C-alpha cells in the first residue's frame, strides 16, 4: 500500500516554521519596529517577531529568499533597537543577538530541504 507523502511533507514544513517562529519570538521579540524611520531598516510594524503570526510571516518571507540577509543584519546587536513592552522598565538595551546569523543561515538552508 502506497501512501501519499504530501501530508508528511506539509507537517515537516509546518513543524520547522513553528520551531523557528517560537525561537525567533524568544530571541528577537523585543526588537523595535523601525525606530528611527530609516529606509534601510527591514524590521517594520508587520515584519517582526513580536507575535506568532508576524514571526510566521517573516519566516515565510525569508524562505522565499526575499531580503533575509537584511533582516538578519537588522537583528544583530549593532543594528537592533529595543522596544518597550508592558513589563519593561526601559533599561534593556540588548535585544539583538549574534545568534541571528546562525538562526537565519540554518533556516535558509533547512527550509528548502523540507519542501
N, C-alpha and C positions, 0 to 999 in steps of 0.2 A: 504494500500500500504506500503510495507516494503522497506526501503531504506538501502543501504549498509552503514555501519558506517566507512568503510575504509578511504574515503576522509576526514571525520571529524576528525578521529584519527590522520591522517597524518598532517592535518592542525594544530592540537593542539601540536603535536611534534615539527613541524617547528616553531610555534609561541614561544614555550618555549625556543628552541635553539636560536631564533632570539633575544628575550628579554635578555637572559643571555649573548649572544655574545656582544650586544651593551653595557650592563652594564660592562662586563669584559674589553672591549676596553677602556671605560672611566676610570676605576679604575686601571687597570694593563697594559695599553698600552705603558707606558714608561719604563717598566722593561727591562733591557738589556739582550740579549740572551747570556748565558754562558760567562760572562765577564772574568773569570779567567781560563777558560778551565777545571774547576773541573768536575770530572766524576760523582759526585753525584748531580749535578745541572740539573734539568729537563727542565728548560726554554732554548730552543735552537733556532736556526735560523728559523725552521719550527714549533716549538711547543711554541707559544707565543700568545699574544693578540694585536700585533701591527697592524693587518689588520682584516677585517671582515672574510675573508676566513680562516686565521690562527686561529681566535677565534672559528669558527665553527669546525675546525679540532680538536682543543684541547678539545672542549666540547664533540665531538663525542668520543674521546679517553676516557674522564672521564666518559661518560655514559656507556661505556663498563666495567668500573671498573679498567682500566689499570693505575696504579700509580697516581690516583687522589689525594691521600693524600700527595705524594711527591711534586706534582705541587702546592697544597695548601700551603705546608710548604715553598716552594721557593718563593711564592708571599707574604709572611709576611714581615713586615718591617725589621726584624732581618736578613733575607737572601736576599731579593730583592736588586738589584743594578740598579740605574737609567742609562738609555742610554741617548744620546744626540740627540734630534730631531732637525729639521731645525730651529725652532724658540727658542730653548732652549739656555740659557746662560751658562749652565753647573753648575749652583749653586743649582739646585733642588736635594735634597737627600731623598725625601720622596715619592717614587713611589710604595712601597709595602703598604699593608693595613691589619690591623687586621680583616677587613671585609672579608678577604679571607676565613676564617674559616666558617663564616655564608654562604658566597656565594657558596662554594663548597659543604658543607653539605646539604644545601637546594637543590642544583642542583642534587646531587647524590640521594637524596630522591625523588624528583619530576620527574626526567627523566624516571625511570621505571614505574611510575604511569601513565605517558602519553602514554606509548607504550603498 
